Amino acid sequence: MLRQLQGEQRARPAATEAAPALGPGPAPKDQGYGYDVQFILQGRALDLPRIREAISAMGDSVLVVGDERTIKVHLHTLDPGRPLSYAAQWGVIGDVVVENLEQQVAAFTAPRPDPAVREPQQEAGIGVVVVARGEGMAQVFQSLGATAIVPGGQTMNPSTEELLQAIESQRAGDVIVLPNNVNVFLAAQQAQALSKKNVRVVPTRSMPEGIAALLAFNYQADLETNVQVMAEGMKHVRTGEVTTAVREAQFNGIQVREGQVIGLLDGILATAGATYEEVVVDLLRRMEAGQAEIITIYYGEDVSEEEAQRLQDLVRQEFPQQEVELVAGGQPHYPFILSVE
């Protein structure tokens, strides 16, 4: 991560200094889309829960993650100065990106020559190509700095050609690929071998691992350093996936019936049950969520926001000491993907 830019200790803001909440949900349409704001906050003894609570009141699509020395922030807000001013009271802010969402929406809806590859956003440095499934998941990766998204499709198995095309589209000469699935490793390695660029593959096995790796990315570090810190960062998250069984099976001493809800822990069958709620809670216990700091629930394309919020409330009751975040991932096949860190 970025080094401390200034050595002096900043005074801590009082609780009353947090800006008043805008209210939940996105801004009314007559107020426009607002701004996409991203930055890194560095300091000493940063109070992550307190900072997350304050910034969450300033907009939506909020992501505040990190530790007591470095925090990465992303949100959509009508007033980009509010989170920046608040964060500056805690320490030093850097890597600030403020983009007009109105322009982003216009660019997103404009015709594209190839929908499989997003246009790179950086002129130099290191490109980051990510395989993602679900529009919400793709937006999370883009907000964290991914420069190309390769849609995973229904099978999360893009071709070598698709990955190579995304790599070659990068303006940067150095490129990192996050496959986010063990089935994509071989194609990613083949694309690496075929590319004229300097490519490295960080072996992320799931989208939560990919997010953790990208959070560790340092814009000021070189390619090899970033590969090392991203590979280390992905180790600090565990992934749970909840879906339904397509056939009867027995594995790990668990008897599964067709249509039954099942939970996978880091890709291995760990639990089965009658309801999503039952399986999610049991899977989180097996993931040792009670010892974690943050639980993130990514809900899929067939899950309503109301259903997801009910599950979030249940998880908060079961794990009252943990921060429980909810993200619209939009992924197919897996109604819920869980991340524990």
MARMIBA-330175 format. One record per residue (C-alpha): residue in three letters; z negated, x negated, y negated. Coordinates in steps of 0.1 Angstrom, whole numbers, plus 2048, in hexadecimal, padded with zeros to 3 digits. Each point is the difference from the previous one (the first is absolute). Layout:
// MARMIBA-330175
ALAZXY ...
//
This chain:
// MARMIBA-330175
MET800800800 LEU8027F67DB ARG7E77E77F4 GLN7E78087E4 LEU8127FC7DF GLN7E17FF7EA GLY7DE7F1809 GLU7EA8157E9 GLN7EC81D80E ARG8098217F1 ALA7E681A7F6 ARG7FF81D819 PRO80B8227F1 ALA7E681B800 ALA80681F815 THR8078147E1 GLU81C7E97F6 ALA81780E81B ALA81B8167F1 PRO7FD826806 ALA81380D81E LEU82280F7FC GLY7F981781C PRO80D800824 GLY82580180A PRO81F7F57EE ALA8078067DB PRO80F8217F6 LYS8267FF7FF ASP8018067DB GLN7ED7E07FA GLY81A7EB813 TYR7FA7E981D GLY7EC7E67EE TYR7FF7DC80A ASP7FC7EC820 VAL7E57E57F9 GLN7F87E3816 PHE7EA7E27FA ILE7E87E780F LEU7DC7FE7F3 GLN7EC7E0806 GLY7DC7FA7F8 ARG7DE7FA80F ALA7EA819812 LEU81A81C7FA ASP7F282280A LEU81D80E814 PRO7F3823806 ARG7F78057DC ILE8217F27F3 ARG81381681A GLU7EE81F7F5 ALA8077F97DB ILE8247F8804 SER80681E818 ALA7F68177E3 MET81C7F27EB GLY81E80B814 ASP80E806823 SER8107ED81D VAL7E37E97FB LEU7FB7E1816 VAL7E37E97F7 VAL7F97E681B GLY7F07DD802 ASP7DE7EF7FF GLU7E67F47E7 ARG8187E57F2 THR82380F801 ILE80B8247FE LYS82380E802 VAL8078207ED HIS81D819800 LEU8018237F1 HIS8168197EE THR7F28097DD LEU80B80F7DF ASP7EE7E57ED PRO8047DD80F GLY7E97F17E6 ARG7E181280F PRO7FE7EE822 LEU80A7DF7F1 SER7E68027E4 TYR7E580B819 ALA8087E4819 ALA8017E67E4 GLN7DB8067FA TRP7F87F4824 GLY8147E0800 VAL8237F27FD ILE81F815807 GLY8217F280B ASP821808811 VAL80281F7EA VAL81E817807 VAL8058207EC GLU81F815808 ASN80C8217F2 LEU7FF81981D GLU81A8167EF GLN8197E3803 GLN7F57F9824 VAL80682480A ALA8227FF7F0 ALA8097E0812 PHE7F380E821 THR81581F7FE ALA81F7EE7F4 PRO81C7FA81A ARG7FB7E0814 PRO81A7EC813 ASP7E97FB81D PRO7E0816804 ALA7F27E881A VAL7F87E57E8 ARG7EE8027DE GLU80C7EB7E3 PRO7EB7E17FC GLN7EA8007E2 GLN7FA7DB7FB GLU8187E57F4 ALA7EF7E2810 GLY7E37F7815 ILE7FB80F822 GLY81082080D VAL7ED817817 VAL813815819 VAL7EB81C810 VAL80881781D ALA7EF8227F8 ARG80182380E GLY7F981D7E8 GLU8088037DB GLY7DB7FE7F7 MET7FC7E0814 ALA81E7F27EF GLN7F28087DE VAL7DF7EE809 PHE8137E180A GLN8168017E0 SER7E18047EA LEU7F17E1810 GLY81F7EB7F9 ALA81980581C THR8237F87F4 ALA81381181C ILE7F781D817 VAL812804821 PRO7FA82380D GLY7F27FF823 GLY80F822809 GLN7F381681C THR7FC7E2818 MET7F37E67E7 ASN81B7E980F PRO81A7F57E6 SER81C7EA80B THR8047DB7FA GLU81D8087E9 GLU7EB8177EA LEU7E57E67FD LEU8197E47F8 GLN8118167E6 ALA7DE8067EF ILE7F87DA801 GLU8227F67F2 SER7FC81A7E4 GLN7E37ED7F1 ARG8067EB7E1 ALA7E47E880B GLY8097E4817 ASP7DF803813 VAL7F9820813 ILE7E380E814 VAL80681B81A LEU7E481880A PRO80D812820 ASN7E1817803 ASN807807825 VAL8017EA81F ASN82280F809 VAL80F7F27E0 PHE7F57DC806 LEU81F7F5813 ALA8188107E7 ALA7ED7F07E3 GLN8027DE811 GLN825804807 ALA8068097DB GLN7EC7E27F6 ALA8167E9815 LEU8208107F3 SER7F67FF7DB LYS80B7E57E8 LYS7DF8057ED ASN7DF7F0807 VAL7F081C815 ARG7DD80380F VAL7F481D816 VAL7DB80A7FD PRO7F9811822 THR7F18217F3 ARG7FC81981D SER7FA81F7EB MET80580D7DD PRO7DA7FC7F7 GLU8037DC80B GLY81E7FD7EA ILE7ED80E7E2 ALA7E37E8806 ALA8197E3802 LEU81180A7E0 LEU7DF8047EE ALA7FA7DB807 PHE8217F67F1 ASN7FD7E87E3 TYR81D8007E7 GLN7F77DC7F5 ALA7FE7F1823 ASP81D7F1813 LEU81180F81F GLU7EC7ED81B THR7DE8077EE ASN8088257FE VAL80A802825 GLN7DE7F1809 VAL7EB8167E9 MET81381F80A ALA7FD7F9825 GLU7DA7FB7FA GLY7FE8207EB MET80F81681B LYS7E47F5818 HIS7E68127EA VAL80D823808 ARG80081681F THR81981B806 GLY7FC822810 GLU81D818807 VAL7FC82480A THR81C814811 THR80681781D ALA8097F5824 VAL82380780B ARG7F87FE825 GLU7E27FE818 ALA7F37DE805 GLN7E17EB809 PHE7F87E07EE ASN7E07EC7F9 GLY7ED81A815 ILE80C81C7E9 GLN81181E80F VAL81980F7E8 ARG812822803 GLU8218087F0 GLY7FB80D7DD GLN7DD7F27FD VAL7F57EE7E0 ILE7FC7DB806 GLY7F47E37EC LEU80D7DC801 LEU7EC7E27F5 ASP8157E37F5 GLY81C80F815 ILE7EC806820 LEU7F482280C ALA7DB8047F8 THR7F7825800 ALA80D823806 GLY7F48227F6 ALA8088247F8 THR8037FE7DA TYR80A7E77E5 GLU7DD8017F1 GLU7F07F7821 VAL8177E3807 VAL7FF7F27DD VAL7DA7FE7FF ASP7FE7F1823 LEU81C7E77F8 LEU7EE7F67E0 ARG7E07FA813 ARG8137EA819 MET80F7ED7E2 GLU7DC7F97F5 ALA8068127DF GLY7DB8037FA GLN7FF7DA7F9 ALA81F8017E9 GLU8038047DB ILE81F8157FD ILE80F81B816 THR82380A7F7 ILE81181F80E TYR8268017FE TYR80C824808 GLY82280780D GLU81E8167F6 ASP7F481E815 VAL7DC8007F1 SER7F98147E1 GLU7EB7F17E4 GLU7E581B806 GLU7FE7F7825 ALA7FD7DB7F7 GLN7E58077E7 ARG7EC81381A LEU8027E2817 GLN7F67E97E4 ASP7E18157FA LEU7F77FF825 VAL8047DA801 ARG7EA7FD7E1 GLN7E5814812 GLU8027EA81F PHE8027DF7EC PRO7EC8067E0 GLN7FC7DB7F8 GLN8257F9800 GLU81B8067E5 VAL81981980F GLU8238007F0 LEU81C818806 VAL8257F77FC ALA81F816806 GLY8137E8817 GLY81A81980B GLN8067EE821 PRO80F81481D HIS7F1803823 TYR7DE7F47F6 PRO7ED81C7ED PHE7E57E67F7 ILE8007DA7FD LEU7DD7F17FA SER7F87DF7F0 VAL7DD7F0801 GLU7F87E17EC 
//
